[in-house]
Amino acid sequence: MLSQLYIKNIAVISEAVIDFGPRFNVFTGETGAGKTILVSAINGVLGARLTKDIIRSGEDSAYLSALFTKLPQQVREKIEEMGFESKDDTLLISRELGAKNVCKVNGRPATVQILREIASLLIDIHGQKDNHRLLDPESHISYIDEFGSLQGYLQKYRVLYEEILDVKHRLEQINRKDREKEHLVDLLTYQIREIESAQLKPGEEEELTLRRDQIANAEKIIHLLSSSKQLLDGEEETAGIVQLFEELTGNLSKLSHFLPQMEDLALKMEEISYEISDCSGDLGSYLDSVDYQPQELDLIEERLDLIYKLKRKYGNSIEEILQYLEKIKVQLDQLTLSEEKAEQLQAEYLRLKPLVQEAADNLTAQRHRTAKEFLSRVKRELEFLNMPSVRLSITAGRSGWKPDGQDELEFLISSNVGEEPKPLAKIASGGELSRVMLSIKNVLAEKDQIGTAIFDEIDTGVSGKAAQKIGLKLKEVSGNRQVICVTHLAQVAVFADHHLLIHKQEQNGRTYTHIDFLDESQRVKEIAGEINRDYVGQEIMLISVLRGSFVFMADLCRRIDLPCTVDFMAVSSYGGGTSSSGQVQITKDLSSDITGKNIIVVEDILDSGNTLSYLLKVLEQRSPASIRLCTLLDKPERRVKPVEVHYSGFTIPDAFVVGYGLDYAEHYRNLPYIGILKPEVYGG
């Protein structure tokens, strides 16, 4: 799983260390706070394309790192096959962006492509583009293939398809129209003759260019050689370097008789004297060999001109021209094949044809078999996600041979009773697309072993009960893998095991993004912020359901910035026990009229739904402008009657909790925390 993400100098994020937990992690925050940047950072450290524009303004470089822990055995083995050790079942991936673009895996240099390959083993990232991909029928086949593990059938077909495609191509070349064929044969024959007659040699152009420069500078070369020779040998009355070194060597040799320490120096000078003498001989040989004929320059220019003309027609260098020559020789051979060769290819095509068709038919049969089960599984997922009347089907057609077979498949959907299924692109709303994509992801997740799934605003276009169901589904998925979700909806965030809030602050004229883990008080603040945004410019009334919600409402009320009034009701179905009695009665009614007002009912805990279902119906009959439910705790396992939750603090298991206003037999309300009451206290 992804345990930690480190970000430095990415957009509005100056520096952040984000610790992720197992199961369900949620990021919330206002639009523009940096949630998308966070997902981009995760994508970036895993090899996605990043430009320098993402580097924070005023900084020269940015740095990202991701720490993965508890790697499965099969993942460790694949990473080790790539040449990287996974120490202690951990993997650290880092990427620096700036003057140097450096990628590392466990401290060892790596390429961006390697990061992408490793990412495919570790994380599945779902973004908005995946929803749009659903609108393209070409993608639907890939979902079927993945669900059915049909890669073997597909690969067998592709091998045969490539073979017959190659045979067909070669046969088409042979069977060209006679005139076209003759014209091409004449052209290729001329080109081959022209190139071969030139008798080109690799490196020839460079040699000729050098020789041309030598001839052009012949006088200068002879002068330099002669003067150098003269310096070494001297003239009639002037000693040269060779003679002077001989005298020096003799003097030092004589000195060594008197000064033994001079012997080594004398020997060194003697060796140098021999080398200088050899240099004089070499210069003499070079000078004797100099033979520059003016007519040779004309021949070289003619040769270079020929090479230049051939380069303009056939390649940028002699090497490329020779490569082109070999290519057109093969092409000419193919065009001039005998009838026998054409018959051989035709026979090979006829042999492969039924094999390709059989492989395509097998692939089609497997897809049709798989599609039925796949759509059935997706339908069950969608029914859970508040699409009870959904119907799914598939259109199946066939075309000619293609790289992925002959099938043309497209998903059809009907979300309303009485409507025939139609293509997703024509009828599916944004919220429906989000749920369809989540359903497909969940169904396919059972086929892979990727430990972390990231959902970037999977709840787009969804609200109310559907949003709550998405939250429940993501919570369910997190039982088998780590889930990281970016969301705007409290109905989703409430199910999180780890809730992180992304928010912006301005300091000294700069914008900084901060990421905080939410505890109870911070969660209340977050709920208040959601209410402030939903009711901007309006007045609201908070109705506290006594007595368990009084602490929660007091804290919530102090966080709300809108014009706000409060009132209280007492509705009970518990008595002195630990579970709902199902008998509901109002023991204290409101003291004010709610007609035309925006009502938010504030509850401590939503359990069976009996009490709140009854209360909401009573309040709706009093003609408020709107009515929404806000509960601190939600216990969905106990639900008997459906109740739509608009604002929720935390989802909890089926346990009896006390504290922070919640009681058992009127005790424990004053606890400053929420805890689970031991069964022995109430005899459970």
C-alpha positions as CSV (number, residue, x, y, z in Angstrom):
1,M,0.0,0.0,0.0
2,L,0.9,3.7,-0.3
3,S,2.2,4.6,3.1
4,Q,3.6,8.1,2.6
5,L,3.8,10.8,-0.1
6,Y,6.3,13.6,0.1
7,I,5.7,16.7,-2.0
8,K,8.0,19.8,-2.4
9,N,7.5,22.8,-4.6
10,I,4.6,21.5,-6.6
11,A,2.2,24.3,-7.6
12,V,0.7,25.8,-4.4
13,I,2.1,23.0,-2.2
14,S,5.4,24.3,-0.7
15,E,6.1,21.1,1.3
16,A,3.9,18.4,2.6
17,V,4.3,15.0,4.2
18,I,1.1,12.9,3.8
19,D,0.8,9.6,5.8
20,F,-1.8,7.2,4.4
21,G,-3.5,4.5,6.4
22,P,-4.8,1.1,5.4
23,R,-8.4,0.7,4.2
24,F,-10.3,3.9,3.3
25,N,-8.5,7.3,2.9
26,V,-10.5,10.4,1.9
27,F,-9.3,13.9,0.8
28,T,-11.8,16.8,1.0
29,G,-11.5,20.5,0.5
30,E,-12.9,23.5,-1.3
31,T,-12.5,23.8,-5.1
32,G,-9.0,25.0,-5.9
33,A,-7.5,23.9,-2.6
34,G,-5.2,21.5,-4.3
35,K,-6.9,18.1,-4.4
36,T,-6.3,17.7,-8.1
37,I,-2.6,18.7,-7.6
38,L,-2.3,15.9,-5.1
39,V,-3.5,13.3,-7.5
40,S,-1.2,14.8,-10.2
41,A,1.7,14.4,-7.7
42,I,0.9,10.7,-7.2
43,N,0.7,10.3,-10.9
44,G,3.9,12.2,-11.5
45,V,6.0,10.2,-9.0
46,L,4.7,7.0,-10.8
47,G,5.9,8.2,-14.2
48,A,3.2,10.3,-15.6
49,R,4.2,13.2,-17.8
50,L,5.1,16.3,-15.9
51,T,6.2,19.7,-17.2
52,K,8.3,22.4,-15.5
53,D,5.1,24.5,-15.3
54,I,4.1,22.5,-12.3
55,I,7.1,23.7,-10.3
56,R,6.1,26.2,-7.7
57,S,6.6,29.8,-8.8
58,G,10.0,31.2,-7.7
59,E,11.6,27.7,-7.3
60,D,14.1,26.0,-9.6
61,S,13.1,22.4,-8.9
62,A,10.4,20.2,-7.4
63,Y,10.7,16.8,-5.6
64,L,8.3,13.9,-5.2
65,S,8.6,10.6,-3.4
66,A,6.2,7.8,-2.6
67,L,6.8,5.1,0.0
68,F,5.1,1.7,-0.5
69,T,5.0,-0.9,2.3
70,K,3.7,-4.5,2.7
71,L,4.5,-5.4,-0.9
72,P,3.0,-8.7,-2.0
73,Q,5.4,-11.5,-2.9
74,Q,4.5,-11.4,-6.6
75,V,5.1,-7.7,-6.8
76,R,8.5,-8.0,-5.0
77,E,9.5,-10.7,-7.5
78,K,8.6,-8.6,-10.5
79,I,10.4,-5.5,-9.2
80,E,13.5,-7.6,-8.5
81,E,13.3,-8.9,-12.1
82,M,13.7,-5.3,-13.2
83,G,16.9,-5.0,-11.2
84,F,15.7,-3.3,-8.0
85,E,15.7,-4.7,-4.5
86,S,12.6,-4.4,-2.3
87,K,14.2,-4.0,1.2
88,D,12.0,-5.1,4.1
89,D,8.9,-5.3,1.8
90,T,9.2,-1.6,1.1
91,L,9.7,0.4,-2.0
92,L,10.7,4.1,-2.2
93,I,10.1,5.8,-5.6
94,S,11.4,9.4,-6.1
95,R,11.4,11.9,-8.9
96,E,13.1,15.3,-9.2
97,L,12.0,17.8,-11.7
98,G,14.0,20.9,-12.7
99,A,17.5,21.4,-14.3
100,K,18.0,17.7,-13.8
101,N,15.2,15.2,-14.2
102,V,16.1,12.3,-11.9
103,C,14.1,9.2,-11.1
104,K,15.1,6.6,-8.5
105,V,13.8,3.3,-7.2
106,N,15.1,2.5,-3.7
107,G,18.0,4.9,-4.3
108,R,19.0,3.5,-7.7
109,P,18.6,5.5,-10.9
110,A,15.7,4.6,-13.1
111,T,13.8,5.7,-16.2
112,V,10.4,7.2,-16.4
113,Q,9.3,4.1,-18.3
114,I,10.4,1.9,-15.4
115,L,8.4,4.0,-13.0
116,R,5.3,3.5,-15.2
117,E,5.9,-0.3,-15.2
118,I,6.2,-0.4,-11.5
119,A,3.1,1.8,-11.1
120,S,1.0,-0.7,-13.0
121,L,1.9,-3.2,-10.2
122,L,1.1,-0.9,-7.3
123,I,-1.7,1.5,-8.0
124,D,-4.8,1.8,-10.1
125,I,-5.8,5.5,-10.6
126,H,-9.2,6.4,-11.7
127,G,-9.8,9.9,-13.0
128,Q,-12.4,11.9,-14.9
129,K,-10.9,10.7,-18.2
130,D,-12.0,7.1,-17.4
131,N,-15.6,8.2,-17.3
132,H,-15.2,9.7,-20.7
133,R,-13.5,6.5,-21.9
134,L,-16.8,4.8,-21.2
135,L,-18.4,6.8,-23.9
136,D,-16.1,5.2,-26.5
137,P,-17.4,1.7,-27.5
138,E,-13.9,0.7,-28.5
139,S,-13.0,0.5,-24.7
140,H,-15.9,-1.8,-23.9
141,I,-14.2,-4.9,-25.4
142,S,-11.1,-4.3,-23.2
143,Y,-13.3,-4.5,-20.0
144,I,-14.8,-7.8,-21.2
145,D,-11.3,-9.2,-22.0
146,E,-9.9,-8.2,-18.7
147,F,-12.9,-9.6,-16.7
148,G,-12.8,-12.9,-18.5
149,S,-8.9,-13.2,-18.5
150,L,-9.1,-13.6,-22.3
151,Q,-5.6,-12.4,-23.0
152,G,-4.5,-15.9,-24.1
153,Y,-7.3,-16.1,-26.7
154,L,-6.5,-12.6,-27.9
155,Q,-2.8,-13.2,-28.1
156,K,-3.4,-16.5,-30.2
157,Y,-5.6,-14.5,-32.6
158,R,-3.1,-11.6,-32.9
159,V,-0.2,-13.9,-33.8
160,L,-2.2,-15.5,-36.6
161,Y,-3.6,-12.2,-37.7
162,E,-0.1,-10.7,-38.0
163,E,1.1,-13.7,-40.0
164,I,-1.8,-13.6,-42.5
165,L,-1.5,-9.8,-42.8
166,D,2.2,-10.1,-43.7
167,V,1.4,-12.8,-46.3
168,K,-1.4,-10.7,-47.8
169,H,0.9,-7.7,-48.0
170,R,3.6,-9.7,-49.9
171,L,1.0,-11.2,-52.2
172,E,-0.4,-7.8,-53.0
173,Q,3.1,-6.6,-54.0
174,I,3.4,-9.6,-56.3
175,N,0.0,-9.2,-57.8
176,R,0.2,-5.5,-58.7
177,K,-1.2,-4.4,-62.0
178,D,1.3,-5.2,-64.8
179,R,1.8,-1.6,-65.9
180,E,2.4,-0.4,-62.4
181,K,4.6,-3.3,-61.7
182,E,6.7,-2.8,-64.9
183,H,7.1,0.9,-64.1
184,L,8.3,0.1,-60.6
185,V,10.6,-2.6,-61.8
186,D,12.2,-0.2,-64.3
187,L,12.6,2.5,-61.7
188,L,14.2,0.2,-59.1
189,T,16.5,-1.4,-61.7
190,Y,17.7,2.1,-62.8
191,Q,18.3,3.1,-59.1
192,I,20.2,-0.1,-58.4
193,R,22.4,0.4,-61.5
194,E,23.1,4.0,-60.7
195,I,24.1,3.3,-57.1
196,E,26.1,0.2,-57.9
197,S,28.0,1.9,-60.7
198,A,29.3,4.5,-58.3
199,Q,31.0,1.7,-56.3
200,L,30.6,3.7,-53.0
201,K,32.6,2.7,-49.9
202,P,31.7,3.6,-46.3
203,G,33.9,6.5,-45.1
204,E,34.9,7.4,-48.7
205,E,33.5,10.9,-48.6
206,E,35.4,11.8,-45.4
207,E,38.7,10.5,-47.0
208,L,38.1,12.4,-50.2
209,T,37.4,15.6,-48.3
210,L,40.6,15.3,-46.3
211,R,42.6,14.6,-49.5
212,R,41.1,17.6,-51.2
213,D,42.1,19.8,-48.3
214,Q,45.7,18.4,-48.5
215,I,46.0,19.2,-52.2
216,A,44.5,22.7,-51.7
217,N,47.1,23.4,-49.0
218,A,50.1,21.6,-50.7
219,E,52.5,24.6,-50.7
220,K,51.8,25.3,-47.0
221,I,52.3,21.6,-46.0
222,I,55.7,21.4,-47.9
223,H,56.9,24.7,-46.3
224,L,56.0,23.5,-42.8
225,L,57.6,20.1,-43.3
226,S,60.8,21.7,-44.8
227,S,61.2,24.3,-42.0
228,S,60.6,21.7,-39.3
229,K,63.3,19.5,-40.9
230,Q,65.6,22.5,-41.1
231,L,65.1,23.2,-37.4
232,L,66.0,19.7,-36.5
233,D,69.0,19.3,-38.8
234,G,70.4,22.8,-39.0
235,E,72.2,24.6,-41.8
236,E,75.8,24.7,-43.0
237,E,76.8,27.3,-40.4
238,T,74.1,26.8,-37.9
239,A,73.7,23.7,-35.7
240,G,70.2,22.1,-35.5
241,I,68.3,20.6,-32.6
242,V,69.7,17.1,-33.3
243,Q,73.4,18.3,-33.1
244,L,72.7,20.5,-30.1
245,F,71.2,17.5,-28.2
246,E,74.2,15.3,-29.2
247,E,76.6,17.9,-27.7
248,L,74.4,18.2,-24.6
249,T,74.4,14.5,-24.1
250,G,78.2,14.4,-24.5
251,N,78.6,17.1,-21.9
252,L,76.4,15.4,-19.4
253,S,78.1,12.1,-19.9
254,K,81.5,13.7,-19.1
255,L,80.0,15.4,-16.0
256,S,78.8,12.1,-14.7
257,H,82.4,11.1,-14.2
258,F,82.8,13.9,-11.7
259,L,79.1,14.2,-10.5
260,P,77.6,10.6,-10.3
261,Q,74.2,12.2,-9.7
262,M,74.2,13.5,-13.3
263,E,74.3,10.0,-14.8
264,D,70.5,9.6,-14.7
265,L,70.0,13.0,-16.4
266,A,72.6,12.1,-19.0
267,L,70.7,8.9,-19.8
268,K,67.4,10.7,-20.1
269,M,68.9,13.3,-22.5
270,E,70.5,10.5,-24.5
271,E,67.0,8.9,-25.0
272,I,65.5,12.2,-26.0
273,S,68.4,12.8,-28.4
274,Y,67.6,9.4,-30.1
275,E,63.8,10.3,-30.4
276,I,64.6,13.7,-31.9
277,S,66.9,12.1,-34.4
278,D,64.1,9.6,-35.3
279,C,61.7,12.6,-35.7
280,S,64.1,14.1,-38.2
281,G,64.1,10.9,-40.2
282,D,60.3,10.7,-40.2
283,L,60.0,14.3,-41.4
284,G,62.4,13.5,-44.2
285,S,60.3,10.5,-45.2
286,Y,57.1,12.6,-45.2
287,L,58.7,15.3,-47.2
288,D,60.0,12.8,-49.8
289,S,56.5,11.2,-50.1
290,V,54.7,14.5,-50.7
291,D,53.3,14.2,-54.2
292,Y,50.4,16.5,-55.0
293,Q,49.3,16.5,-58.6
294,P,46.9,19.3,-59.7
295,Q,44.9,16.9,-61.9
296,E,44.1,14.8,-58.8
297,L,42.1,17.7,-57.3
298,D,39.8,17.6,-60.4
299,L,39.2,13.9,-60.0
300,I,38.4,14.3,-56.3
301,E,35.9,17.2,-57.0
302,E,34.2,15.0,-59.7
303,R,33.9,12.1,-57.2
304,L,32.5,14.3,-54.4
305,D,30.1,15.9,-56.8
306,L,28.8,12.4,-57.8
307,I,28.4,11.5,-54.1
308,Y,26.5,14.7,-53.4
309,K,24.1,14.0,-56.3
310,L,23.5,10.5,-55.0
311,K,22.9,11.8,-51.4
312,R,20.2,14.2,-52.7
313,K,18.3,11.2,-54.2
314,Y,18.9,8.3,-51.8
315,G,20.1,9.3,-48.4
316,N,22.0,11.8,-46.2
317,S,25.2,9.7,-46.2
318,I,27.0,6.9,-48.1
319,E,25.9,4.5,-45.4
320,E,22.2,5.5,-45.8
321,I,22.6,5.2,-49.6
322,L,24.0,1.7,-49.3
323,Q,21.1,0.7,-46.9
324,Y,18.6,2.0,-49.4
325,L,20.3,-0.1,-52.1
326,E,19.8,-3.3,-50.1
327,K,16.2,-2.3,-49.4
328,I,15.3,-1.8,-53.1
329,K,17.2,-5.0,-54.1
330,V,14.8,-6.9,-51.8
331,Q,11.8,-5.0,-53.1
332,L,12.9,-5.7,-56.7
333,D,13.3,-9.4,-55.9
334,Q,9.8,-9.5,-54.5
335,L,8.4,-7.8,-57.6
336,T,10.2,-10.2,-59.9
337,L,9.3,-13.3,-58.1
338,S,8.3,-16.2,-60.2
339,E,4.7,-17.4,-60.5
340,E,5.8,-20.3,-58.3
341,K,6.5,-17.9,-55.4
342,A,3.1,-16.2,-55.9
343,E,1.4,-19.6,-55.8
344,Q,3.3,-20.4,-52.6
345,L,2.1,-17.3,-50.9
346,Q,-1.4,-17.9,-52.1
347,A,-1.3,-21.3,-50.6
348,E,0.0,-20.0,-47.3
349,Y,-2.8,-17.4,-47.2
350,L,-5.4,-20.1,-47.8
351,R,-3.8,-22.2,-45.0
352,L,-3.8,-19.4,-42.5
353,K,-7.3,-18.1,-43.4
354,P,-9.3,-20.8,-41.5
355,L,-6.9,-20.7,-38.6
356,V,-7.4,-16.9,-38.2
357,Q,-11.1,-17.3,-38.5
358,E,-11.2,-20.1,-35.9
359,A,-9.2,-18.0,-33.5
360,A,-11.5,-15.0,-34.1
361,D,-14.6,-17.2,-33.6
362,N,-13.2,-18.6,-30.3
363,L,-12.4,-15.1,-29.1
364,T,-15.9,-14.0,-30.0
365,A,-17.5,-17.0,-28.2
366,Q,-15.5,-16.4,-25.1
367,R,-16.4,-12.7,-25.1
368,H,-20.1,-13.4,-25.5
369,R,-19.9,-15.9,-22.6
370,T,-18.0,-13.5,-20.4
371,A,-20.1,-10.5,-21.3
372,K,-23.2,-12.0,-19.8
373,E,-21.6,-12.6,-16.4
374,F,-19.8,-9.3,-16.5
375,L,-23.0,-7.3,-17.1
376,S,-24.8,-9.3,-14.4
377,R,-22.0,-8.4,-11.9
378,V,-22.0,-4.7,-12.9
379,K,-25.8,-4.6,-12.6
380,R,-25.7,-5.9,-9.0
381,E,-23.2,-3.2,-8.2
382,L,-25.4,-0.5,-9.8
383,E,-28.4,-1.7,-7.9
384,F,-26.5,-1.2,-4.7
385,L,-25.5,2.3,-5.9
386,N,-29.1,3.5,-5.9
387,M,-29.9,2.5,-9.5
388,P,-32.5,-0.2,-8.6
389,S,-34.2,-0.2,-12.0
390,V,-31.1,-0.3,-14.1
391,R,-30.9,-2.7,-17.1
392,L,-27.8,-3.5,-19.0
393,S,-27.3,-5.2,-22.3
394,I,-24.8,-5.3,-25.1
395,T,-24.9,-4.9,-28.9
396,A,-22.8,-7.4,-30.7
397,G,-21.7,-7.1,-34.3
398,R,-18.8,-8.4,-36.4
399,S,-16.6,-6.8,-38.9
400,G,-13.5,-7.9,-40.9
401,W,-10.4,-9.0,-39.2
402,K,-8.9,-6.3,-36.9
403,P,-6.0,-6.4,-34.4
404,D,-8.4,-7.1,-31.5
405,G,-10.7,-9.6,-33.4
406,Q,-13.9,-9.2,-35.4
407,D,-16.1,-8.1,-32.6
408,E,-17.9,-4.7,-32.3
409,L,-19.4,-4.5,-28.8
410,E,-21.1,-1.6,-27.1
411,F,-22.7,-1.4,-23.6
412,L,-26.4,-0.3,-23.5
413,I,-28.1,1.0,-20.4
414,S,-31.6,1.9,-19.2
415,S,-31.9,3.5,-15.7
416,N,-35.7,4.1,-15.9
417,V,-38.5,1.6,-16.0
418,G,-40.2,1.4,-19.4
419,E,-37.2,2.8,-21.3
420,E,-35.3,0.6,-23.7
421,P,-31.5,0.3,-23.2
422,K,-29.5,2.8,-25.3
423,P,-25.8,3.6,-25.7
424,L,-24.2,5.3,-22.7
425,A,-23.1,8.3,-24.7
426,K,-26.8,9.1,-25.5
427,I,-28.6,8.8,-22.2
428,A,-26.2,8.4,-19.2
429,S,-25.9,11.5,-16.9
430,G,-22.6,12.4,-15.3
431,G,-23.7,10.8,-12.0
432,E,-24.8,7.6,-13.8
433,L,-21.4,7.4,-15.6
434,S,-19.6,7.8,-12.3
435,R,-21.5,4.9,-10.8
436,V,-21.1,2.7,-13.9
437,M,-17.4,3.3,-13.9
438,L,-17.2,2.6,-10.2
439,S,-19.1,-0.6,-10.7
440,I,-16.8,-1.7,-13.5
441,K,-13.8,-0.9,-11.4
442,N,-15.1,-2.9,-8.5
443,V,-15.9,-5.9,-10.7
444,L,-12.5,-5.8,-12.4
445,A,-10.7,-5.3,-9.1
446,E,-11.4,-8.9,-8.2
447,K,-9.2,-9.9,-11.2
448,D,-6.1,-8.0,-10.3
449,Q,-3.8,-7.9,-7.3
450,I,-3.1,-4.2,-7.2
451,G,-3.0,-3.1,-3.6
452,T,-4.0,0.5,-3.9
453,A,-6.9,2.1,-5.8
454,I,-7.2,5.9,-6.2
455,F,-10.5,7.5,-7.2
456,D,-10.4,11.2,-8.2
457,E,-14.0,12.5,-7.8
458,I,-15.7,9.2,-8.6
459,D,-18.8,10.8,-7.2
460,T,-19.1,13.6,-9.8
461,G,-22.8,14.4,-10.5
462,V,-24.0,12.3,-7.6
463,S,-25.8,13.4,-4.4
464,G,-28.1,12.3,-1.7
465,K,-28.7,8.5,-1.3
466,A,-26.6,7.7,-4.3
467,A,-23.6,9.5,-2.8
468,Q,-24.1,7.6,0.5
469,K,-24.2,4.3,-1.4
470,I,-20.9,5.2,-3.2
471,G,-19.4,5.8,0.2
472,L,-20.6,2.5,1.4
473,K,-19.2,0.7,-1.7
474,L,-15.8,2.4,-1.4
475,K,-15.7,1.4,2.3
476,E,-16.5,-2.2,1.2
477,V,-13.8,-2.2,-1.5
478,S,-11.3,-0.9,1.1
479,G,-11.7,-4.2,3.0
480,N,-9.5,-5.9,0.4
481,R,-7.3,-3.1,-0.7
482,Q,-6.2,0.4,0.2
483,V,-8.6,3.1,-1.2
484,I,-7.7,6.7,-1.6
485,C,-10.6,9.0,-2.7
486,V,-10.9,12.7,-3.5
487,T,-14.4,13.9,-3.0
488,H,-16.6,16.9,-2.4
489,L,-19.3,15.0,-0.6
490,A,-19.8,14.5,3.1
491,Q,-21.9,11.4,2.3
492,V,-18.7,9.8,1.0
493,A,-16.2,11.2,3.4
494,V,-18.1,10.0,6.4
495,F,-17.1,6.4,5.7
496,A,-13.4,7.2,5.7
497,D,-11.0,5.5,8.1
498,H,-8.6,8.4,7.6
499,H,-9.9,11.8,6.6
500,L,-7.6,14.5,5.3
501,L,-8.6,18.1,4.7
502,I,-6.8,20.1,2.0
503,H,-7.0,23.9,2.5
504,K,-5.3,27.1,1.3
505,Q,-3.8,29.9,3.3
506,E,-2.2,33.2,2.3
507,Q,1.0,34.1,4.0
508,N,3.2,37.1,3.1
509,G,1.6,37.5,-0.3
510,R,2.0,33.8,-1.2
511,T,-0.6,31.0,-1.3
512,Y,0.2,27.8,0.6
513,T,-1.7,24.5,0.6
514,H,-1.9,22.6,3.8
515,I,-3.1,19.0,4.5
516,D,-4.5,18.2,8.0
517,F,-5.9,15.0,9.5
518,L,-9.4,15.6,10.9
519,D,-10.3,14.6,14.5
520,E,-13.7,15.0,16.0
521,S,-13.5,18.8,16.4
522,Q,-12.1,19.3,13.0
523,R,-14.8,17.1,11.5
524,V,-17.4,19.3,13.1
525,K,-15.6,22.3,11.6
526,E,-15.7,20.6,8.2
527,I,-19.4,19.9,8.4
528,A,-20.0,23.6,9.3
529,G,-18.0,24.6,6.3
530,E,-20.1,22.4,4.0
531,I,-23.3,24.0,5.4
532,N,-21.9,27.5,4.9
533,R,-21.2,26.7,1.3
534,D,-24.6,25.1,0.6
535,Y,-26.6,27.9,2.2
536,V,-24.5,31.0,1.3
537,G,-26.7,34.1,1.4
538,Q,-29.5,32.3,3.2
539,E,-30.7,31.9,6.8
540,I,-31.1,28.5,8.4
541,M,-32.7,27.0,11.5
542,L,-31.0,24.2,13.4
543,I,-33.3,21.8,15.2
544,S,-31.5,19.8,17.9
545,V,-33.0,16.4,18.7
546,L,-32.7,16.2,22.5
547,R,-31.0,15.1,24.4
548,G,-28.0,13.4,22.7
549,S,-27.3,16.1,20.1
550,F,-27.0,19.1,22.4
551,V,-23.2,19.0,22.6
552,F,-22.7,18.4,18.9
553,M,-25.2,21.2,18.0
554,A,-23.5,23.7,20.3
555,D,-20.1,23.1,18.7
556,L,-21.7,23.0,15.2
557,C,-23.6,26.2,15.7
558,R,-20.5,28.1,16.8
559,R,-18.8,27.1,13.5
560,I,-21.6,28.3,11.2
561,D,-21.1,31.8,9.8
562,L,-24.7,32.2,8.4
563,P,-27.7,33.9,10.0
564,C,-28.9,31.0,12.2
565,T,-31.7,30.3,14.7
566,V,-32.1,27.2,16.9
567,D,-34.9,25.2,18.4
568,F,-35.3,21.8,20.1
569,M,-37.4,18.7,19.9
570,A,-37.4,15.6,22.0
571,V,-38.3,12.4,20.2
572,S,-37.7,9.0,21.7
573,S,-37.7,5.3,20.7
574,Y,-35.0,4.0,23.1
575,G,-36.2,4.3,26.6
576,G,-33.5,2.9,28.9
577,G,-32.2,0.2,26.6
578,T,-29.4,0.0,24.1
579,S,-31.4,-0.7,21.0
580,S,-34.4,1.1,19.4
581,S,-37.8,0.1,20.6
582,G,-39.5,1.1,17.3
583,Q,-42.1,3.0,19.2
584,V,-41.7,6.7,18.4
585,Q,-43.2,9.6,20.3
586,I,-42.6,13.3,20.5
587,T,-42.0,14.3,24.1
588,K,-41.1,18.0,23.4
589,D,-42.2,19.9,20.3
590,L,-40.8,23.0,18.7
591,S,-41.5,26.4,20.2
592,S,-41.5,28.3,16.8
593,D,-43.1,28.0,13.4
594,I,-40.9,26.5,10.6
595,T,-43.0,27.5,7.6
596,G,-40.8,28.7,4.7
597,K,-37.6,28.2,6.7
598,N,-34.4,26.2,5.7
599,I,-34.3,23.5,8.4
600,I,-31.3,21.3,9.3
601,V,-32.2,18.6,11.8
602,V,-29.2,17.9,14.0
603,E,-29.0,14.4,15.5
604,D,-26.4,12.6,17.6
605,I,-26.7,9.2,16.0
606,L,-28.6,7.6,13.1
607,D,-29.4,4.0,14.0
608,S,-32.4,2.1,12.8
609,G,-33.9,5.2,11.2
610,N,-37.3,4.7,12.9
611,T,-37.1,7.9,15.0
612,L,-35.7,10.2,12.3
613,S,-38.0,8.8,9.5
614,Y,-41.0,9.6,11.7
615,L,-39.6,13.1,12.7
616,L,-38.7,14.1,9.2
617,K,-42.2,13.3,8.0
618,V,-43.7,15.4,10.8
619,L,-41.5,18.3,10.0
620,E,-42.2,18.1,6.2
621,Q,-45.9,18.5,6.9
622,R,-45.2,21.9,8.5
623,S,-44.1,23.4,5.1
624,P,-40.5,24.3,5.5
625,A,-38.6,25.8,2.5
626,S,-36.2,22.9,2.8
627,I,-35.2,20.2,5.2
628,R,-31.9,18.3,5.6
629,L,-30.5,15.9,8.1
630,C,-27.1,16.3,9.9
631,T,-25.9,13.5,12.1
632,L,-22.7,13.2,14.1
633,L,-22.6,9.4,13.9
634,D,-24.1,7.0,11.3
635,K,-24.6,3.3,12.0
636,P,-25.8,1.9,8.6
637,E,-25.6,-1.8,9.7
638,R,-28.6,-1.1,11.9
639,R,-30.8,0.7,9.3
640,V,-34.4,-0.5,9.1
641,K,-36.0,2.5,7.4
642,P,-34.3,4.4,4.6
643,V,-33.2,7.9,5.7
644,E,-31.3,10.4,3.5
645,V,-28.3,11.9,5.3
646,H,-27.0,15.2,4.0
647,Y,-24.2,15.9,6.5
648,S,-22.5,13.2,8.6
649,G,-19.5,13.2,10.9
650,F,-18.4,9.5,11.2
651,T,-19.7,6.1,10.1
652,I,-19.4,3.6,13.0
653,P,-19.9,-0.1,13.4
654,D,-22.7,-1.7,15.2
655,A,-21.6,-0.9,18.8
656,F,-23.2,1.0,21.6
657,V,-21.4,4.3,22.0
658,V,-21.4,7.0,24.7
659,G,-19.9,10.4,25.4
660,Y,-20.0,13.8,23.7
661,G,-23.7,14.1,24.6
662,L,-24.6,10.4,24.0
663,D,-25.8,8.4,27.0
664,Y,-26.7,5.1,28.5
665,A,-29.6,5.5,31.0
666,E,-28.7,9.3,31.2
667,H,-25.1,8.6,32.2
668,Y,-21.8,9.3,30.3
669,R,-23.0,12.4,28.4
670,N,-20.3,14.5,29.9
671,L,-17.4,12.4,28.6
672,P,-15.1,14.6,26.4
673,Y,-14.8,11.8,23.9
674,I,-16.9,9.1,22.2
675,G,-16.3,5.6,23.4
676,I,-17.8,2.1,23.1
677,L,-19.6,1.0,26.2
678,K,-18.5,-2.3,27.5
679,P,-21.2,-5.0,27.2
680,E,-20.9,-5.9,30.9
681,V,-22.2,-2.4,31.8
682,Y,-25.5,-3.0,30.1
683,G,-25.6,-6.8,30.3
684,G,-25.0,-7.2,26.6
